[in-house]
Amino acid sequence: MGEFSVRITQLVSSNVNALVDAASEPAKMARLLVAELEEAIIALTRDAAQAERSAKALNTAAEAQAKAAAEWQDKARFAMTKEREDLARGALAERANAETAAAEARSQAADAATAAQRARAAVAQLEVRLDEARARFKALKDAAGSGPAASSHDKRLDRIETLEKRLDLAGAEAGAQSLDAELAALAREDQLDAELAALRKKVAKKK
């Protein structure tokens, strides 16, 4: 979320009255704040719902991978009873893959659930700020009395300004792999060798 998250934090902690009072055009500032807060609430509500769906799907995937890991362990044991160490090793490797996938899915599900909770909490706080901004805007309009109302042209300009702010907040993140992947592969081979030896001993004892 990057810069968008920063802006959300700023909106949540903002003092609506102070922002409006400091503006050269208080009514316009209040109107812009209302528009920006509404946009932020819509975006965060959508993000929260999406994160909740992702968390549910990832938990389901984690359960499926955990089940697959148990099945691969049984297949490895069966292969050893038939003296097929090559198949047993392959089954153990697949079990390790399934266990890794299950752990990653559980971690991602937890992250998604946390993101959803934070988004819902931010929405609640932004709604408070929105009520304040709307109330201030109404008060300014009432105080203006018969003064000129904002034209449709001004409203369109305000809308464009708000949308431009949203576009400016977009950001992207990139990651890079390192030697950790290669080292992890070597460690995994050692682990498979150890597990295969342990499985061989168990099968030998039962004969």
C-alpha positions as CSV (number, residue, x, y, z in Angstrom):
1,M,0.0,0.0,0.0
2,G,3.0,2.3,0.4
3,E,2.2,6.0,0.1
4,F,-1.5,5.3,0.2
5,S,-1.1,3.8,3.7
6,V,0.8,7.0,4.7
7,R,-2.0,9.1,3.5
8,I,-4.6,7.0,5.3
9,T,-2.7,7.5,8.5
10,Q,-2.6,11.2,7.9
11,L,-6.3,11.4,7.3
12,V,-7.1,9.3,10.4
13,S,-4.9,11.5,12.6
14,S,-5.9,14.8,11.0
15,N,-7.6,17.7,12.8
16,V,-10.4,18.6,10.3
17,N,-11.1,22.0,11.8
18,A,-7.4,22.9,11.8
19,L,-7.0,21.9,8.2
20,V,-10.1,23.9,7.1
21,D,-9.2,27.0,9.2
22,A,-5.7,27.0,7.7
23,A,-6.9,26.9,4.1
24,S,-7.3,30.1,2.0
25,E,-10.7,28.7,0.9
26,P,-12.1,26.9,3.9
27,A,-15.3,25.8,2.2
28,K,-13.4,24.3,-0.7
29,M,-11.0,22.6,1.7
30,A,-13.9,21.1,3.6
31,R,-15.5,19.9,0.4
32,L,-12.2,18.3,-0.8
33,L,-11.7,16.6,2.6
34,V,-15.2,15.1,2.3
35,A,-14.5,13.8,-1.2
36,E,-11.1,12.4,-0.2
37,L,-12.4,10.7,2.9
38,E,-15.3,9.1,1.0
39,E,-12.8,7.8,-1.6
40,A,-10.5,6.4,1.1
41,I,-13.4,4.7,2.9
42,I,-14.6,3.0,-0.3
43,A,-11.1,1.8,-1.2
44,L,-10.4,0.5,2.3
45,T,-13.7,-1.3,2.6
46,R,-13.0,-3.0,-0.7
47,D,-9.5,-3.9,0.4
48,A,-10.8,-5.3,3.7
49,A,-13.4,-7.5,1.9
50,Q,-10.8,-8.8,-0.5
51,A,-8.3,-9.5,2.3
52,E,-11.0,-11.5,4.2
53,R,-11.7,-13.6,1.1
54,S,-8.0,-14.2,0.6
55,A,-7.5,-15.3,4.2
56,K,-10.4,-17.8,3.9
57,A,-9.0,-19.2,0.6
58,L,-5.5,-19.4,2.0
59,N,-6.6,-21.3,5.1
60,T,-8.4,-23.8,2.9
61,A,-5.3,-24.2,0.8
62,A,-3.2,-24.7,3.9
63,E,-5.4,-27.5,5.1
64,A,-5.3,-29.2,1.7
65,Q,-1.5,-29.0,1.7
66,A,-1.2,-30.4,5.2
67,K,-3.4,-33.4,4.1
68,A,-1.3,-33.9,1.1
69,A,1.9,-33.9,3.2
70,A,0.4,-36.7,5.4
71,E,-0.4,-38.7,2.3
72,W,3.1,-38.4,0.9
73,Q,4.5,-39.6,4.2
74,D,2.4,-42.7,3.9
75,K,3.5,-43.2,0.3
76,A,7.2,-42.9,1.3
77,R,6.7,-45.5,4.0
78,F,4.9,-47.9,1.6
79,A,7.7,-47.4,-1.0
80,M,10.3,-48.4,1.6
81,T,8.4,-51.6,2.4
82,K,8.8,-52.5,-1.3
83,E,12.5,-51.6,-1.2
84,R,12.1,-48.7,-3.5
85,E,14.2,-46.1,-1.9
86,D,14.1,-43.9,-5.0
87,L,10.3,-43.7,-4.8
88,A,10.5,-43.1,-1.1
89,R,12.9,-40.3,-1.5
90,G,10.7,-38.7,-4.1
91,A,7.7,-39.0,-1.8
92,L,9.6,-37.4,1.1
93,A,10.6,-34.5,-1.2
94,E,6.9,-34.0,-2.2
95,R,5.9,-34.2,1.5
96,A,8.5,-31.4,2.2
97,N,7.0,-29.3,-0.6
98,A,3.5,-29.8,0.7
99,E,4.6,-28.8,4.3
100,T,6.4,-25.7,3.0
101,A,3.3,-24.7,0.9
102,A,1.0,-25.3,4.0
103,A,3.3,-23.1,6.2
104,E,3.4,-20.4,3.6
105,A,-0.4,-20.4,3.1
106,R,-0.9,-20.2,6.8
107,S,1.5,-17.3,7.1
108,Q,-0.2,-15.5,4.2
109,A,-3.6,-16.1,5.6
110,A,-2.6,-14.6,9.0
111,D,-1.2,-11.6,7.2
112,A,-4.4,-11.2,5.1
113,A,-6.5,-11.4,8.3
114,T,-4.4,-8.8,10.0
115,A,-4.6,-6.5,7.0
116,A,-8.4,-6.9,6.9
117,Q,-8.7,-6.0,10.6
118,R,-6.5,-2.9,10.2
119,A,-8.5,-1.8,7.2
120,R,-11.8,-2.2,9.1
121,A,-10.4,-0.3,12.0
122,A,-9.1,2.5,9.7
123,V,-12.6,2.7,8.0
124,A,-14.2,3.2,11.4
125,Q,-11.8,6.1,12.2
126,L,-12.2,7.7,8.8
127,E,-15.9,7.6,9.2
128,V,-15.5,9.8,12.3
129,R,-13.4,12.2,10.3
130,L,-15.9,12.2,7.5
131,D,-18.7,13.1,9.9
132,E,-16.6,16.0,11.2
133,A,-15.8,17.2,7.6
134,R,-19.4,17.0,6.5
135,A,-20.5,18.9,9.6
136,R,-17.9,21.6,9.1
137,F,-18.8,21.9,5.4
138,K,-22.5,22.3,6.2
139,A,-21.6,25.0,8.8
140,L,-19.6,26.9,6.3
141,K,-22.4,26.7,3.8
142,D,-25.0,27.8,6.3
143,A,-22.7,30.7,7.4
144,A,-22.3,31.8,3.8
145,G,-26.1,32.2,3.6
146,S,-27.1,33.6,0.2
147,G,-23.5,33.7,-1.0
148,P,-22.7,32.1,-4.3
149,A,-22.7,28.4,-4.3
150,A,-20.0,26.3,-5.8
151,S,-20.5,26.0,-9.6
152,S,-20.7,22.6,-11.3
153,H,-17.3,23.6,-12.9
154,D,-15.7,24.1,-9.5
155,K,-17.1,20.8,-8.3
156,R,-15.7,19.0,-11.3
157,L,-12.3,20.6,-10.7
158,D,-12.5,19.5,-7.0
159,R,-13.3,16.0,-8.1
160,I,-10.3,15.9,-10.5
161,E,-8.0,17.2,-7.8
162,T,-9.1,14.5,-5.4
163,L,-8.6,11.8,-8.1
164,E,-5.2,13.1,-8.9
165,K,-4.2,12.8,-5.3
166,R,-5.3,9.2,-5.3
167,L,-3.2,8.5,-8.4
168,D,-0.2,10.2,-6.9
169,L,-0.4,7.8,-3.9
170,A,0.1,4.6,-6.1
171,G,3.3,2.7,-5.4
172,A,5.0,-0.6,-6.2
173,E,7.3,-2.9,-4.3
174,A,9.8,-5.4,-5.7
175,G,11.8,-8.1,-4.1
176,A,14.9,-10.0,-5.1
177,Q,16.1,-13.5,-4.4
178,S,19.5,-14.2,-2.9
179,L,21.9,-17.1,-2.0
180,D,19.4,-18.2,0.6
181,A,17.4,-20.2,-1.9
182,E,20.5,-22.3,-2.9
183,L,21.6,-22.8,0.7
184,A,18.1,-23.9,1.6
185,A,18.1,-26.4,-1.2
186,L,21.4,-27.9,0.1
187,A,19.9,-28.1,3.7
188,R,16.8,-29.7,2.3
189,E,18.9,-32.5,0.6
190,D,20.6,-33.2,3.9
191,Q,17.3,-33.4,5.6
192,L,15.9,-35.8,3.0
193,D,18.9,-38.0,3.4
194,A,18.4,-38.1,7.2
195,E,14.7,-38.8,6.9
196,L,15.2,-41.5,4.3
197,A,17.8,-43.2,6.6
198,A,15.4,-43.1,9.5
199,L,12.6,-44.5,7.4
200,R,14.8,-47.3,6.2
201,K,15.6,-48.3,9.8
202,K,11.9,-48.3,10.8
203,V,11.0,-50.6,7.9
204,A,14.0,-52.9,8.6
205,K,12.8,-53.3,12.2
206,K,9.4,-54.5,11.1
207,K,10.8,-57.2,8.9
